[in-house]
Amino acid sequence: MRSKRLALIHTFLKFTIAGLIMMALFLLSVVLGSANINIPTIFQAIFDFDPLNINHMIIVDIRIPRNIGALLVGIALAVSGAGIQSVTRNSLADPSLIGLSSGAALTLSLTYALSPSVPFSILILTSFVGAIIGGTMVMMIGRSRRNGFNPIRLILAGVAVSALLSAISQAVSLYFRLNQSLIFWSAGGVSGTTWEQLYIGMPVVIMAVIIFFLMSRQLTILNLGESVAQGLGQNVKFTRVATIILSMLLAGISVAIVGQVAFVGLMIPHIARFLVGTDYRRVIPLSAMLGASLVVGADTVARLMGEAPVSAIISFIGVPYFLYLIKKGGKPI
Amino acid sequence: MTNPRSKKLQLVIFIIFSILLFLAITWRITAGDYKMDIYTFFKSLIGQGEYTDHLILMKFRMPRMIIVVLAGMALSLSGAVIQSITKNPLAEPGILGINAGGGFAIAVLISIGQVNPNTFIYVLPLVSAVGGVLAVTLIFLLSFNKGRGISPTSMILIGVGISTALSGGSIAIIRKFNESQTEFISAWMAGSIWGDEWPFVIAFLPWVITIIPFLFLKSNVLNIINTHDQLAIGLGVNLNAERIVLLISAAFLSSTAVAVVGSIGFVGLMGPHIAKSLVGPRHQLFLPIALLTGALLLVVSDTIGQTIMSTTAIPTGIVVAIIGAPYFLFLMYRTKSI
């Protein structure tokens, strides 16, 4: 009993620390930038907004939406990664490595080509469809005969499907002369996030994460292996399909907000599992917090480096981590 | 020791593909905004044509043609060697990150700036080759395991990782560029053949005519490497040393090609694969065919890219990817062993 309570306290502590880190990074990210603004001004801007004060304008119209955007993208990618890793039982899975992001990018570029001023809600919908297309292609081909997802096959299929879908998006953007904006997009950046995007994106992300959280018991059981899950009386198929669809939705939203960012969905669930074990009731919320911290932090660094792409900053941490995982053998989780 | 019958088959296929390649080249040269019929093409070729035809042929179409053919050969052969070394039919320079390495080196070169425009063309393949070789060395070191040697599968995964990192790095560098530099690099990444003038032929040709014969001479070693490791060691092949030499030559070959034609993948996958399916896996037999299939693929893709839209040209690399990626996926779908 005692050790159980101790473990509970430990978990609680970890969550508190992760939450504090996330909030601290968020605040820091609002403070730092090409115009440094102190914390009292930030609170003033939020609670006593003065439309004539330029600093207030920067905070409310640029910095805060941008940071909430980064926060949402981090949450969406990390939770999506956790879901995909659990369904494919593959520690190397990541929304952008298995074709979700490039699929979303393709449908987004098509939408832009056909009508440049679509509302964000439609963009989310189209990128969701794109994620479904890309992800389904990769999973169909990456699936081995014995009903498992071999990490190598999945990654290779992801590379090829991404190459194909990106080539088509490039052709589309060349044909419709969208090139400049698309390069910006494929590089990944939250700098242009608007409140309009957030009003639509935020509820969807929060809803999806809550559903994920409610399903986390099933995910934990699924993680033990299909036969165990079936033995415990679970509807394995339903859990799988629901998880995949939610993961695709989350990945699609994040592409619509930020563009393609890899490795968040790969690294964060690993770290979360390392910290709190494989109980998904803990993995999901912790992944959300850690993912948000990573993207907010990376976006701050990117901004301080003169608007470098966030995806490149995250790759600097993500690629070594990916290589380390391969070295370890890419074992199923 | 090659079976005389398969030798004969190879000769027949070689001739067929040579004819196909010649037809594709004729198609490529006669198509385009400036229509040139076949008769004029041949007349200009032997120096009997009119001034404008001759000018267009010799100044614009011919050098591009030669670059495309040579690059197709180089990429295909490089892919063949890499597939044999990694014993993986899905390996190729693009997937392994060699192209990305070349691209990264070029991006660094441009960002350092102050390059003499006269020597730039000649330096470019070398810089790209350095990048490609460094990328491959890194992949090799990372996938080397003291106990087990090199694991082909982890080599490919590591290649994917390195390639992602290098492309990300290139994009990060591009952000600091001015508009024309950005345009150049993004065109390069899409694989639009930009080096289509005579100086590029001169800069690229030496590497092709030295490395391709060298790799041909290594056919037997490649045959042995492609068997079981134990057998290869038993036959007295110093596996790791040979692998390193071959891998570096292959990387050199493909990254010099990539320097002039831009980042083009999948030729190194399809070229050798088609050749192998026609004449079998013996390197003496399929390497010459792979040269032709690679060149043919690139010539056809280039022609499609240049002519399919009347308003703009589609970069050749995009056309190749749209053809090549489904081929790759089809191959994967069939290869259940990986």
Interface residues (C-beta under 8 A of the other chain):
Chain A: L92 M137 I141 G142 S144 R145 N150 P151 I152 R153 I155 L156 A157 V159 A160 V161 A163 L164 S166 A167 I168 Q170 A171 L174 Y175 R177 N179 I183 S186 A187 A262 G306 E307 A308 P309 S311 A312 I313 S315 F316 V319 F322 L323 I326 K327 G330
Chain B: L90 G94 I95 L142 T153 S154 I156 L157 I158 V160 G161 I162 T164 A165 G168 G169 I171 A172 R175 K176 T182 S186 A190 G265 F266 M309 T311 T312 I314 P315 G317 I318 A321 I322 G324 A325 P326 F328 L329 M332 Y333 K336 I338
